[in-house]
Amino acid sequence: MSNHRGAEETTAAQGPAPAADDAEPFAECVLCRKPTEYPESHKGITLCPVCEWREAERTACSG
């Protein structure tokens, strides 16, 4: 007998997935207007993953 957890146990622990009708739309990136990973109710500057990466590169090398 192994102690390995199956995929069905890990997905059950996460809970049910939200229905597509109940999902909040994603906010637009403030730079390129592409959808972000954040809901529209997210406070602050919302950036898409690409713009987030570029902003992190830019600020990391500004020293």
C-alpha positions in Angstrom: 0.0 0.0 0.0 1.5 3.4 -1.0 1.0 6.8 0.6 0.6 8.5 -2.8 -2.5 10.6 -3.1 -4.4 10.3 -6.3 -5.6 13.2 -8.4 -9.2 12.7 -7.2 -8.1 13.4 -3.6 -6.3 16.6 -4.5 -9.1 18.0 -6.6 -11.7 17.1 -4.0 -9.6 19.0 -1.4 -9.7 22.2 -3.5 -13.5 22.3 -3.6 -15.8 22.7 -6.5 -14.9 24.9 -9.4 -17.0 28.0 -9.8 -19.6 28.0 -12.5 -18.8 29.9 -15.6 -21.9 32.1 -15.2 -20.8 33.2 -11.7 -17.2 34.1 -12.7 -16.3 37.7 -12.5 -14.8 39.2 -15.7 -11.1 39.9 -15.7 -9.7 43.4 -15.5 -7.9 45.0 -18.4 -4.2 45.7 -18.3 -3.6 49.4 -17.8 -0.8 49.4 -20.4 -1.9 47.1 -23.3 -5.6 46.5 -22.5 -5.3 42.7 -22.6 -7.1 40.6 -20.0 -5.2 40.2 -16.7 -5.3 37.4 -14.1 -7.2 39.7 -11.7 -11.0 40.2 -11.4 -12.4 43.6 -12.3 -13.0 44.3 -8.6 -9.2 44.1 -7.9 -7.9 47.4 -6.4 -4.7 49.1 -7.7 -2.8 48.8 -11.0 -3.7 45.7 -13.0 -1.1 44.4 -15.5 -1.2 41.4 -17.7 1.5 38.7 -17.1 3.6 40.1 -20.0 3.5 43.7 -18.8 4.1 42.6 -15.2 7.2 40.7 -16.3 8.5 43.7 -18.3 7.8 46.1 -15.4 9.7 43.8 -13.0 12.6 43.7 -15.4 12.6 47.5 -15.7 12.5 48.2 -12.0 15.0 45.5 -11.1 17.7 47.1 -13.4 17.1 50.7 -12.4 19.7 50.6 -9.6 
